Amino acid sequence: MSIIELLEGPLWKASATIFLVFAGWRIFAILFFGRRKDKARAVGSPSLGAIKLIFSHFVPRRIFMKQGRVWFVTLAGYAFHLGLFALLLFAAPHVAFIRENIYAVDWPPLPRWGFIIAAQFAFAGLLALWIRRFVDPVVRLISRRDDHIAAGLTFLVMLTGCMALAEQSTALRAIHLGLVEIWLIYFPFSSLMHTFTWPLSRGFTGALAGRRGTRM
């Protein structure tokens, strides 16, 4: 068995299984464990509070809209996350990989120019947010080692993916696959889990505020 066959076969299945099992367990634990029943009388609607907070925080609050640093973080965040989403699901090699290894469904991939634009947005957003962790004194203080490892792994996965796009080098493809599998294994135990937990966090906070009649 060659290295590429090992990476596409047993190692891919092992890393994907670890990702699914532990990410699923963390979400299950958040939903069903450790929640105390709120005995206070409900003043407002928890459901409306949850929905409001989930969707109202997609843009900065009005009081902060004139602050340049707020828009910097907001636009960099959207550039990175939307660009990465486009690369993950619509890059031609990923569409083919999903069809052959995960689920036999097909959809139109991004053209090459679309891939380049999405990659530029994703790289610009990631680097802007990562550099901010070093230069902003407050963000530097609250940043953990995990935040830098997660950002570094994501950057390497994206970089090797772009380098392997032409699929002319087996070595580059193997490096990219290996890094993806390390990323998948690291994912459930890191801050990368916010990919799935952000609506739960916002929803819980909003529901608590809505029940108490508190404005958020």
QUIHUTA-V85221 format. One record per residue. N is the residue number from 0. RES is the residue in three letters. BURIAL is + if it has 9 or more other ideal C-beta (glycine too) atoms within 8 Angstrom, else -. D_FIRST is the distance of its C-alpha to the first C-alpha in whole Angstrom. Layout:
n=<N/N>
res=<RES/RES>
burial=<BURIAL/BURIAL>
d_first=<D_FIRST/D_FIRST>
//
This chain:
n=<0/1/2/3/4/5/6/7/8/9/10/11/12/13/14/15/16/17/18/19/20/21/22/23/24/25/26/27/28/29/30/31/32/33/34/35/36/37/38/39/40/41/42/43/44/45/46/47/48/49/50/51/52/53/54/55/56/57/58/59/60/61/62/63/64/65/66/67/68/69/70/71/72/73/74/75/76/77/78/79/80/81/82/83/84/85/86/87/88/89/90/91/92/93/94/95/96/97/98/99/100/101/102/103/104/105/106/107/108/109/110/111/112/113/114/115/116/117/118/119/120/121/122/123/124/125/126/127/128/129/130/131/132/133/134/135/136/137/138/139/140/141/142/143/144/145/146/147/148/149/150/151/152/153/154/155/156/157/158/159/160/161/162/163/164/165/166/167/168/169/170/171/172/173/174/175/176/177/178/179/180/181/182/183/184/185/186/187/188/189/190/191/192/193/194/195/196/197/198/199/200/201/202/203/204/205/206/207/208/209/210/211/212/213/214/215>
res=<MET/SER/ILE/ILE/GLU/LEU/LEU/GLU/GLY/PRO/LEU/TRP/LYS/ALA/SER/ALA/THR/ILE/PHE/LEU/VAL/PHE/ALA/GLY/TRP/ARG/ILE/PHE/ALA/ILE/LEU/PHE/PHE/GLY/ARG/ARG/LYS/ASP/LYS/ALA/ARG/ALA/VAL/GLY/SER/PRO/SER/LEU/GLY/ALA/ILE/LYS/LEU/ILE/PHE/SER/HIS/PHE/VAL/PRO/ARG/ARG/ILE/PHE/MET/LYS/GLN/GLY/ARG/VAL/TRP/PHE/VAL/THR/LEU/ALA/GLY/TYR/ALA/PHE/HIS/LEU/GLY/LEU/PHE/ALA/LEU/LEU/LEU/PHE/ALA/ALA/PRO/HIS/VAL/ALA/PHE/ILE/ARG/GLU/ASN/ILE/TYR/ALA/VAL/ASP/TRP/PRO/PRO/LEU/PRO/ARG/TRP/GLY/PHE/ILE/ILE/ALA/ALA/GLN/PHE/ALA/PHE/ALA/GLY/LEU/LEU/ALA/LEU/TRP/ILE/ARG/ARG/PHE/VAL/ASP/PRO/VAL/VAL/ARG/LEU/ILE/SER/ARG/ARG/ASP/ASP/HIS/ILE/ALA/ALA/GLY/LEU/THR/PHE/LEU/VAL/MET/LEU/THR/GLY/CYS/MET/ALA/LEU/ALA/GLU/GLN/SER/THR/ALA/LEU/ARG/ALA/ILE/HIS/LEU/GLY/LEU/VAL/GLU/ILE/TRP/LEU/ILE/TYR/PHE/PRO/PHE/SER/SER/LEU/MET/HIS/THR/PHE/THR/TRP/PRO/LEU/SER/ARG/GLY/PHE/THR/GLY/ALA/LEU/ALA/GLY/ARG/ARG/GLY/THR/ARG/MET>
burial=<-/-/-/+/-/+/+/+/+/-/+/+/-/+/+/+/-/+/+/-/-/+/+/-/+/+/+/+/+/+/-/-/-/-/-/-/-/-/-/-/-/-/-/+/-/+/-/+/+/+/+/+/+/+/-/-/-/-/-/+/-/-/-/-/+/-/-/-/-/+/+/+/+/+/+/+/+/+/+/+/+/+/+/+/-/+/+/-/-/+/+/-/+/+/+/+/+/+/+/-/-/-/-/-/-/-/-/-/+/+/-/-/-/+/+/-/-/+/+/+/+/+/+/+/+/+/+/+/+/+/-/+/+/-/-/-/-/-/+/+/-/-/-/-/-/-/+/+/+/+/+/-/+/+/+/+/+/+/-/+/+/-/+/+/+/-/-/-/+/-/-/+/+/+/+/+/+/+/+/+/+/+/+/+/+/+/+/+/-/+/-/+/+/-/-/-/+/-/-/+/+/+/+/+/+/+/+/+/+/+/+/+/-/-/-/+>
d_first=<0/4/7/8/6/6/10/11/10/11/12/14/15/16/18/20/21/23/24/26/27/29/30/31/33/34/36/37/39/41/42/43/43/46/48/52/55/57/60/62/64/62/64/62/59/55/53/55/55/51/51/53/51/48/49/52/50/48/50/52/56/59/60/57/57/59/56/54/52/51/50/48/46/46/45/42/41/41/40/37/36/37/35/32/32/33/29/27/29/30/27/26/22/23/25/22/19/22/23/19/18/21/24/25/28/28/31/32/30/32/33/32/36/35/32/34/37/35/33/36/38/35/35/38/39/36/37/41/40/38/41/44/42/43/47/48/50/50/46/45/47/45/42/39/36/34/36/35/31/31/32/30/27/28/29/26/24/27/27/23/23/26/24/21/24/24/20/20/18/14/15/18/16/13/17/18/16/16/19/20/18/20/23/23/23/26/27/29/30/32/35/32/33/36/35/35/38/41/42/43/44/47/47/48/50/52/53/54/57/57/59/61/62/61/60/57>
//
